[in-house]
Amino acid sequence: MKGMFKVAGMTMLFGMMAFGANGKVYKLKMGMVANNSSNEYKAAEYFANNLKDKTDGQIIVELYPNAQLGDDRTMLEQLSAGVLDFTFAEFGRFNIFFPEAQVYSLPYAIKDFDHMKKATNDTVIGKSLKNKINKNLNIEILSQAYNGTRQTTSNRAINKMADMKGMKLRVPKAEANLEYAKNVGAAPTPMAFSEVYLALQTNAVDGQENPLSAIKAQKFYEVQPYLAMTNHILNDQLYLVSNDTMKKLPKDLQKVVKEEAEKAAEYHTQLFVTEEADLIEFFKNNGVTITEPNLDEFRASMKPFYEVYMKKNGKVGKQAVEEITSMK
């Protein structure tokens, strides 16, 4: 066994190794915020099972859902320190370390998942951030998956942006979501996720915004008769590994980890794509009225937020916005 570290005064073992019929066995940990009924968990389980099968049991990945190991920031820090092996995070979430990464969360900056992948892999800003994540944070990006697009539910129909004026819209305490609400004329109302259903039911807030999968999982459709396809923020999900973990693995097992992370990301993406297509009909069948407002005015309303981002990040921020929004 090797790789000992100390946390809160306790000595723990990282990357435990035992000897079996097929050689060394690497017991690794993957943490996530999502619960064990989520698409994220299903994809992580697929990743873990495939790694075990393809390595004849040499890599065993133990899954820790429901934020058991902390929130996403905490787990990124654990990955960086080499005390956690795998986790998920959105590319834009790295703005907590590199402010310019927020460009990936700007409402309407990303059109679809193909655009997200190109914006991540084929741009100066994307390549720069991936290098910083690797060199400065000790984290490798293994693959990228689609994780849903955020839409808006409400207690009144949204056919145009003016219909959102004054609407008390629940949003998480994240700048991009707050600015989305503010710039379309709504009254952003931050609130814990666990409190949203009751707030919608009692009309303490008029609406909320989340991917379709979350709207179903939390049963918001039971207390919100309208769903507007506002498509304001696309969520990706990166499969991340600590560089320390990869260094402990032989080259052949490193190769398998990379290959299976790509396959898991494809499966992850398909789970969300299929579910979103099915959920439109599900919501309709449950009495929800779905509207598709013209998004040009929504997109144009975000200009002040883009300007704040560019001012905060200077030349790098200006280049990032121009580069990503001009991509075909």
Summary of the structure (lengths in Angstrom):
residues: 328
radius of gyration: 20.9
end to end distance: 50.3
largest distance: 66.9
contacts: 1099
relative contact order: 0.16
helix: 50%
strand: 23%
